[in-house]
């Protein structure tokens, strides 16, 4: 999965099993491109990344100006 610096990631967890198939189906029919990853896919996505903590804060990068423009 390719990810830009300005994507939104939503993490969902539950003590009960989540309806992953239904969530993926709904995401696939959404107006904007969505992807649902779970299980081993999450492990592959995270890779060797280390968690960001309060001890190592990081500011979000400034997005390019043209990224937020709406076409006329």
C-alpha distance (Angstrom), angle and dihedral (degrees) to the residues before:
residue distance angle dihedral
X1 . . .
X2 3.78 . .
X3 3.76 114.6 .
X4 3.78 130.4 -171.1
X5 3.77 122.3 -148.0
X6 3.79 89.9 -103.2
X7 3.79 104.3 53.8
X8 3.78 122.1 120.1
X9 3.77 117.8 -125.8
X10 3.80 121.2 -161.7
X11 3.79 118.3 -164.3
X12 3.79 119.5 -161.1
X13 3.77 126.8 -173.1
X14 3.76 134.6 171.4
X15 3.77 140.8 172.4
X16 3.79 86.2 -128.6
X17 3.80 121.9 61.5
X18 3.80 111.4 -87.1
X19 3.83 118.6 -129.1
X20 3.82 92.0 -113.1
X21 3.82 95.8 167.2
X22 3.79 92.2 53.5
X23 3.81 92.5 44.3
X24 3.82 91.1 50.2
X25 3.82 91.1 48.3
X26 3.81 91.6 50.8
X27 3.81 91.5 46.2
X28 3.81 91.2 50.6
X29 3.79 90.8 56.2
X30 3.82 95.2 46.2
X31 3.81 121.6 119.0
X32 3.80 92.3 -114.8
X33 3.80 125.2 46.7
X34 3.80 110.7 -85.8
X35 3.77 133.2 178.3
X36 3.79 128.6 -164.5
X37 3.78 118.0 -155.3
X38 3.79 126.1 -178.4
X39 3.77 142.1 160.4
X40 3.81 112.8 5.7
X41 3.81 89.3 1.2
X42 3.81 89.4 68.5
X43 3.80 90.6 51.9
X44 3.83 90.7 51.1
X45 3.82 91.5 46.5
X46 3.81 93.5 51.2
X47 3.80 93.3 43.9
X48 3.79 110.8 164.1
X49 3.81 95.5 -24.8
X50 3.77 116.3 139.4
X51 3.81 121.0 -138.3
X52 3.79 118.7 -99.3
X53 3.79 109.4 -124.6
X54 3.80 137.1 -176.9
X55 3.81 86.9 -101.1
X56 3.83 90.0 63.8
X57 3.81 106.1 34.6
X58 3.78 119.1 -175.8
X59 3.79 129.6 -167.5
X60 3.78 118.4 -130.0
X61 3.81 113.2 -107.8
X62 3.80 118.0 -107.3
X63 3.81 109.2 -105.3
X64 3.81 119.8 -127.6
X65 3.81 110.9 -90.6
X66 3.82 93.7 -122.0
X67 3.80 91.4 55.4
X68 3.82 91.3 74.3
X69 3.79 99.7 42.7
X70 3.79 119.7 111.4
X71 3.80 114.4 -139.0
X72 3.80 115.8 -116.6
